[in-house]
Amino acid sequence: MKREIITTGDGSKTIHMPEWNEQYHSKHGALQEALHVFIEMGLKDTLSRKREQTSPISILEYGLGTGLNAMITAQFPTEHSIYYTAVEAFPIAVSEAVEVNYGQLLGNQVLYEKLHQCEWEQAVQLTDQFSIEKLEKKFDQINDVSRFDIIYFDAFGPRVQPELWTVDIFNAAFKALKPEGILTTYCAQGQARRNMQEAGFIIERLPGPPGKREMLRGRKMT
């Protein structure tokens, strides 16, 4: 499928697929969306609940894509170690990652290139407090149990890939979370919300990033 680099509303770039009229990130602002949905409503929420703890934070990302979410998480200032697992069925080329140029945007080109060049299927320590394991597989192959504190659910939208937003997919995500873990996503579609609820999530409808009225966050309360 053809992919092209476009500039979004906040000046950051993303990958656009004309055939689907879909982007890897919001056309209103790729960086703003990532910071709001996954850092503000995901990582910060979890860290605020674990202020008195020193245990590592485990994160699972559905859809590594351009690596933007992993990059901003790796740079986030925290005393907690972060173990990051990213699942991606169709990795982008390193040349595409260089073209979107998040390393320069976020002030650490070396870290961004290391993120994309490090080996798949093995954990790699990228900074003193951040390690990543990139797994080349599909979402329906995820079978972890009570392993993660946070899920960044950053799949392509249900308009173009509804099979990624089913009850079965969310059942697996629910099982992968630890008790009190959260799943955060830019999506606010009604059917996606109902599928998350059927899987067991307690749903919060939160203010969305620029260009979106709402987003969803699901909590595992058992």
C-alpha positions in Angstrom: 0.0 0.0 0.0 1.3 3.5 -0.9 2.5 5.6 2.0 3.5 9.2 1.9 4.9 11.7 4.5 2.6 14.6 5.4 2.9 17.5 7.9 0.2 17.7 10.6 -1.4 20.7 12.3 1.3 21.1 15.0 4.2 20.9 12.5 5.1 17.3 13.3 5.0 14.7 10.5 3.1 11.4 10.0 2.6 8.8 7.4 -0.5 9.0 5.3 -2.1 6.2 3.2 -4.1 7.6 0.4 -5.9 4.4 -0.4 -7.5 4.4 3.1 -7.4 8.2 3.6 -5.9 7.3 7.0 -2.8 8.4 8.9 -0.6 6.9 11.5 -1.4 9.9 13.7 -3.9 12.7 13.8 -3.7 15.2 11.0 -4.5 17.9 13.5 -1.2 17.2 15.3 0.8 14.0 15.6 2.9 15.0 18.6 0.0 16.7 20.4 -2.2 13.6 20.0 0.6 11.3 21.3 1.3 13.5 24.3 -2.3 13.9 25.3 -3.6 10.3 24.7 -0.7 8.2 25.8 1.4 10.4 28.2 -1.2 12.6 29.9 -4.0 10.1 30.0 -1.9 7.0 30.3 1.6 7.2 31.7 1.0 10.2 34.0 -2.2 8.7 35.3 -0.4 5.4 36.2 2.6 7.2 37.8 0.3 9.3 39.9 -1.3 6.1 41.3 2.1 4.6 42.0 3.8 7.5 43.7 4.7 5.5 46.7 6.0 2.5 44.7 9.3 1.8 43.1 8.4 -1.1 40.9 8.9 -0.8 37.2 6.1 0.3 34.8 5.2 -2.2 32.1 3.7 -0.9 28.9 2.3 -2.7 25.9 1.8 -0.7 22.7 -0.7 -2.0 20.1 1.0 -0.7 16.9 4.6 0.6 17.1 4.2 2.4 13.8 6.6 5.4 13.6 7.8 4.9 17.1 6.5 8.3 18.3 4.7 6.9 21.4 7.8 4.8 22.4 10.1 7.8 21.8 8.2 10.2 24.0 7.8 7.6 26.7 11.5 6.9 26.7 12.2 10.6 27.2 9.6 11.1 29.9 11.3 12.1 33.3 10.5 9.5 35.9 12.3 7.5 38.6 10.5 4.3 37.6 12.1 1.9 35.2 9.9 1.4 32.1 9.6 -1.9 30.3 8.0 -1.3 26.9 6.7 -4.0 24.6 5.5 -2.9 21.1 3.6 -5.1 18.7 3.7 -4.4 15.0 2.6 -6.7 12.2 4.0 -4.4 9.4 7.0 -2.5 10.5 7.9 0.7 8.6 11.3 1.0 7.0 14.1 2.7 8.9 14.2 5.2 5.9 10.6 6.1 6.6 11.3 6.6 10.3 14.2 9.0 9.4 11.9 10.9 7.1 9.3 11.7 9.7 12.2 12.9 11.8 10.9 12.6 15.3 14.5 12.4 16.6 15.2 16.0 15.5 11.8 17.2 16.6 12.3 15.7 20.1 15.9 16.6 20.4 17.5 13.2 20.4 18.2 11.8 16.9 20.6 9.1 18.3 17.9 7.6 20.6 15.3 7.7 17.8 17.5 5.9 15.4 18.5 3.3 18.0 14.8 2.6 18.7 14.3 1.7 15.0 17.6 0.0 14.4 17.5 -2.3 17.5 16.8 -6.0 17.0 13.3 -7.3 17.0 12.1 -10.2 19.2 14.5 -9.3 22.1 14.6 -6.7 24.9 17.0 -3.9 24.3 18.0 -1.3 26.9 17.9 2.1 25.2 18.4 4.3 28.3 19.2 3.8 31.9 15.4 3.6 32.7 13.8 2.5 29.4 14.0 -0.9 27.6 12.0 -2.0 24.6 11.0 -5.3 23.1 9.7 -5.0 19.6 7.5 -8.0 18.5 6.6 -8.5 14.8 3.2 -10.1 15.1 -0.6 -9.4 14.8 -2.8 -8.2 17.6 -4.7 -11.5 17.7 -1.5 -13.3 18.6 -1.2 -11.4 21.9 -1.7 -13.8 24.8 -0.1 -12.3 27.9 -1.7 -12.6 31.3 -1.6 -9.9 34.0 1.7 -8.5 32.7 1.2 -4.8 31.9 0.3 -1.6 33.8 -0.7 0.3 30.7 -1.8 -0.5 27.1 -1.3 2.2 24.5 -4.0 1.1 22.0 -2.9 2.9 18.8 -4.3 0.7 16.0 -5.6 2.2 12.8 -9.1 3.4 13.3 -12.2 1.1 13.1 -13.4 2.8 9.9 -10.5 1.1 8.0 -9.6 -1.9 10.2 -12.7 -2.8 12.3 -11.1 -6.3 12.9 -8.7 -4.6 15.3 -11.4 -3.2 17.6 -13.5 -6.4 18.3 -14.5 -7.9 21.6 -11.9 -10.7 21.0 -9.1 -8.2 20.7 -10.2 -6.3 23.8 -10.6 -9.6 25.7 -7.0 -10.3 25.1 -6.0 -6.8 26.1 -8.0 -7.0 29.3 -6.2 -10.3 30.2 -2.8 -8.8 29.5 -3.3 -6.0 32.0 -2.6 -6.2 35.7 -5.4 -5.5 38.1 -6.0 -1.7 38.1 -4.2 -1.4 34.8 -5.5 0.9 32.0 -5.9 0.9 28.3 -5.9 4.3 26.6 -6.8 5.1 23.0 -7.5 8.1 20.8 -10.7 6.4 19.6 -14.2 7.3 20.9 -16.3 5.3 18.5 -19.5 3.9 20.1 -19.0 0.3 19.0 -15.4 0.3 20.1 -16.5 1.6 23.5 -19.2 -1.1 23.8 -16.7 -3.8 22.8 -14.3 -2.6 25.5 -17.1 -2.7 28.0 -18.1 -6.3 27.0 -14.5 -7.3 27.5 -14.7 -6.1 31.1 -13.3 -2.6 31.0 -14.7 0.3 33.1 -14.8 3.1 30.5 -14.0 6.7 31.0 -14.9 9.2 28.2 -12.2 11.9 28.4 -11.5 15.1 26.5 -9.7 14.3 23.3 -6.6 15.8 21.7 -6.8 18.7 19.3 -9.3 17.9 16.6 -11.2 15.3 18.6 -14.0 15.9 21.2 -13.4 12.7 23.1 -11.1 9.7 23.7 -11.5 6.5 25.7 -9.7 5.1 28.7 -10.6 1.6 30.0 -9.7 0.4 33.5 -9.4 -3.2 34.7 -10.8 -3.2 38.2 -10.6 -6.9 39.0 
